Each structure stands twice: as structure tokens, then as C-alpha cells.
Amino acid sequence: MNASDQLKAQKAQSVERPLRFVVIGAGLSGIMSAIKLEAAGYTDITIFEKAQRPGGTWRDNTYPGVACDIPSHLYSYSFAPNSEWSHRYAPGSEIQTYIESVVKRYGVERRIRFNEEITRCEFEEGRWHIETMNGHRDVADVIIAATGVTHHPNKPAIPGLDTFGDHAFHSARWNHNVALDQRRIGVIGTGSSAVQIVSALVKRASKLVLFQRTAQWIMPLENLPYSAAEQAQFRAAPESMRSLRANLARRFTETFSNALIDLESPQLKLIEQQCVANLETQVTNLKLRERLRPNYRVACKRLVVSPDFYQAIQQPNAQLITDDIEAIEPLGVRTRDGRLHELDVLVLATGFKTDRFMRPIEVIGRNGVSLDSVWSPRPRAYQTVTVPGVPNFFMLNGPSSPVGNFPLIEVAEVQMSYILQLVELLRTQRCREITPLE
């Protein structure tokens, strides 16, 4: 570097704005954002995490059978491949172990303030002023909200739910003190969690009752193990994992992007054929088959993936109930037809309030504009990451992110790359605030 270049570099460095970052959430996206920020040269980074350890979704969901329905090597960071995945689709405990190993490897834990739930963020005089439930205060130039969309369990407003006691719980708040073996277990819901729970517990329960409101299309993907030889190959040649991940990402993008935008695409037709064939070949009882058949096309909802749900629901001790639930009583669930289904355990696999995002945090932007008012009547964002009137506030997996059957980690990494481009404008003082126009 000659003298002129050195002078230019010194000048550029002298006008850089020091930025303090606060990341909300120490799940997969929040951890990734801190690592990416540090790689970009930022050092003043704090992650606020309301729980006592990292992990987000995979820390909270510990129900029997919990697993990822995205291929393991795609459901991992591009910069941190994992040679030790045991199966094509990793169990939840392995994903949690992977998250904790990445936190340790990249030294992220020193940046995390555990048991610190943010309650309020207000933008005043060009900076964010932050309050936590513990009464602590902080200040940041930039906030990255990585709260995810599965941290608010959706508990159904069914009359009498509280009368069943602590043996009724949401799938994301599993009560491991409740015995399951040879018990009468009820499951409300038919999404991914419910399907995994039914498949895992039908072998243990004396009776398993599944309460179905909406039937789901089931994609029959086998979860094959990785052999010791395959794992050794991944360790010896890490580039093979990166190549596998790239191929999986391409296939997912081509398959689901085309399926969602073209109703006549060969990809959608193939998915439909597989799901219909799975139902018709696996469910032998014609009446049960029709009760399990959705009344909408494949891909109208997120696909549920399972190699054995149909086998599970056909076991002698399994029962499918499609009548509406009238109420929950101390002894079980009463349906609209008047029947009482007596149960010992009731699992609410009823999903999440995915439109809550970072709520109940109160976010106040420029000139007292609240995020709730901007999001009335519905959440919206520019390029999924930033909101009008809320400067220097960025979201990962925010409104209109391409979720569904896409891998959220890959989506978050792409969004973070865009956020880093925007933040560079702040660092180099080409602007002081970034927010989209209405």
C-alpha cells in the first residue's frame, strides 16, 4: 500500500461511526447474526436472551419424537457444517447440541445476557433505549430482532381447559414429570408436532386419541441414518458437506419455489402424486382414509413430513376423532356429539402465534410511532427485514419471509447479508438512520 492509499484508509477509518448492536434472542438466527457481525468487524454486540441457555425452538421443544423435517445438512449454518449428524433428519436433541457447540466454538456465550427479557425499545435522539423485565437499561445504535415465530404457544380457548390440571400441556412446554407409559393420551392438532408425537407415543400409550380439525397432506420421507463411513467421509472432506448442502438448497428452492408459484408445475404435480399415493397405499380402511384426506390441494399449507404417521394412526390402540371439541372436563375431552373421551394426559399440539414476532416487546420508533400501530391491521416489512418509522431496527425471519418448507437458517443468512449491507451505510456515515418509506 502506497502513501496515498494509506492516507485514504486512515481517513476512511477516522470517519467510521462506532456502532453498538443489540440482538434479541439467542436461537439459531440470533447466534448467527452475532457471528456474522463479528466477522464483519463489529465488536460491540450484546444478545439478550429471556431463557437461561441458548437454542430457541430446539431448547423449548423437547416432546417425544421431536425432529427437524428439513435435511440435517441444510438445517445447519453454511459456515459451520456438522459431520456428526446421525440421520438425514436430525432429532431435536442433536440440533440443540449443535447450537451449543457453535456458541462455544465462536465464543458467542460471552456476548449473551441470559434471563434478560426485553420489554421495551424506544428510539430517541438517534439511538435505541432498551428496558428489560429485570429493570436493567441499555442503549444501542442498531437492534436485530431474532425472536423467531415459535416462542408464543397457541393455547386453544376451549372451555374447561384449566380443569384438566397439569396433565394438560402444550407440546412446546412438555411436562416431563407426567408418566406416559400405558396411559390414555389425547393429542389435539394435526400439524408437524402432533404427527411426530403420535408416531412416538402410540407405542407407549394404552390408548391414543387424536383430535383432528383439519387433515394434513403427509410427505412420506424416510429418515435414514448416516453410517459411520459417511460421517468419516464428512470429517475427512468437509467440502463434501458443503457440496451436499448446496445441492439440497438448490433442490429445495427449485421444488418449493416452482410449486408455490405455478399450480401446473411438474414439481407440484410430483409432490401431489407422492402425498396422494402415500395416503391411498398406507391407509387400508376406506372410511379412515377419507377422514384423513385433506379437502385442499397439496402446498396450500406447509407440508407435514413423516414416514410412519399413517401406520401409527391405524394401530389398534389409536383413535381418530374428527368431531368438534365441545369442552374439556377433569376426566377428558367432550366432543360436540356428546361423547366423553376419558384421558390421563392431554397434549396441545396446537401450534404457535406466528404473527406475534417480537411481541410483547413494546417497540416505539421515530416520533413515538409504535410498531403495533405500523402493524395494524397486519404485520408487514420491507424485504422482510425493516419497518417504516422504526429506524435501525432489523428483523430476521420477519413478516413475509419465505418460510413454509424452506430452511429458516438459510433464509436468515440471506437476510443477514442484506442487513450487513445496510448497516455498512451507518458505519461509513453515509446515513444516520435506515427505514423504508411507506
HUZIJO-V947297 format. One record per helix or strand. SS is the DSSP state (helix for helix, strand for strand). FROM is the first residue (numbers start at 0). LEN is the number of residues. If there is no record, write none. Layout:
BEGIN
[[SS;FROM;LEN] [SS;FROM;LEN]]
END
This chain:
BEGIN
[[helix;2;12] [strand;20;4] [helix;27;12] [strand;44;4] [helix;56;4] [strand;66;1] [strand;86;1] [strand;90;1] [helix;91;14] [helix;108;3] [strand;111;2] [strand;117;7] [strand;126;6] [strand;136;4] [strand;141;4] [strand;152;1] [helix;160;7] [strand;167;3] [helix;170;3] [strand;183;5] [helix;191;10] [strand;206;5] [strand;217;2] [strand;224;1] [helix;227;9] [helix;237;24] [helix;265;17] [helix;285;6] [strand;303;2] [helix;308;5] [strand;317;4] [strand;324;5] [strand;331;4] [strand;339;3] [strand;344;4] [strand;351;1] [strand;361;3] [helix;365;3] [strand;369;1] [helix;370;4] [strand;381;1] [strand;385;2] [strand;389;6] [helix;407;20]]
END
